[in-house]
């Protein structure tokens, strides 16, 4: 085995290592873009979730329900003889 053979082996090894390095850099870039996309999707989801929580709190507000009953459905407050209290089971 001469120097020429070892030159080819060394050159081939260098080419394989260079190809692996390029592949790893391309994968790192792809993963970086994917991470940015996931962060953007999470931010969008979080904003929708936050708005829904605010809306749910607004919809469950006793003050808002009282206003809806009075203004939209033209309801009057219940008379004392119509109120029922349920004891807390806990």
C-alpha positions in Angstrom: 0.0 0.0 0.0 1.5 3.2 -1.2 1.2 6.8 -0.4 -1.4 7.2 -3.2 -3.8 4.8 -1.5 -3.5 6.6 1.9 -4.0 9.9 0.1 -7.3 8.7 -1.4 -8.4 7.3 2.0 -7.5 10.6 3.7 -9.2 12.7 1.0 -12.3 10.5 1.1 -12.5 10.8 4.8 -12.1 14.6 4.5 -14.9 14.7 1.9 -17.2 12.5 4.1 -16.5 14.7 7.2 -17.2 17.9 5.1 -20.4 16.5 3.8 -21.5 15.5 7.4 -20.6 19.1 8.6 -22.7 20.6 5.8 -25.6 18.3 6.5 -25.5 19.2 10.2 -25.5 22.9 9.4 -28.4 22.5 7.1 -30.3 20.6 9.8 -29.5 23.2 12.4 -30.9 25.9 10.2 -34.0 23.9 9.4 -34.5 23.2 13.1 -34.0 26.9 13.9 -36.8 27.9 11.4 -39.0 25.2 12.8 -38.5 26.5 16.4 -39.4 30.0 15.2 -42.6 28.7 13.6 -43.5 26.8 16.8 -42.9 29.9 18.9 -45.1 32.0 16.6 -47.8 29.3 16.7 -47.6 29.2 20.5 -47.8 33.0 20.8 -50.9 33.0 18.6 -52.5 30.2 20.6 -51.6 31.9 23.9 -53.2 35.2 22.7 -56.4 33.4 21.7 -56.5 31.5 25.0 -56.0 34.7 26.9 -58.9 36.4 25.0 -61.2 33.5 25.6 -60.4 33.5 29.3 -61.2 37.2 29.4 -64.5 36.7 27.5 -65.4 33.8 29.8 -64.9 35.9 32.8 -66.9 38.7 31.3 -69.8 36.3 30.4 -69.9 34.9 33.9 -69.9 38.3 35.6 -72.9 38.7 37.9 -73.1 42.4 37.0 -73.2 41.7 33.3 -75.8 39.0 33.7 -77.9 41.4 35.8 -77.6 44.0 33.1 -78.6 41.6 30.4 -81.6 40.4 32.3 -82.8 43.9 32.9 -82.0 45.6 29.6 -82.3 42.8 27.0 -84.8 40.4 28.5 -86.7 43.0 30.5 -86.6 41.0 33.7 -87.3 42.4 37.2 -85.4 41.4 40.3 -86.9 38.4 42.0 -89.3 38.9 45.0 -88.2 37.7 48.4 -90.8 35.0 48.4 -89.4 33.6 45.1 -85.7 33.3 46.3 -84.4 29.9 47.2 -81.2 29.4 49.0 -79.4 26.1 48.7 -77.1 25.1 51.5 -73.4 24.4 50.6 -72.9 20.7 50.6 -69.2 21.0 51.5 
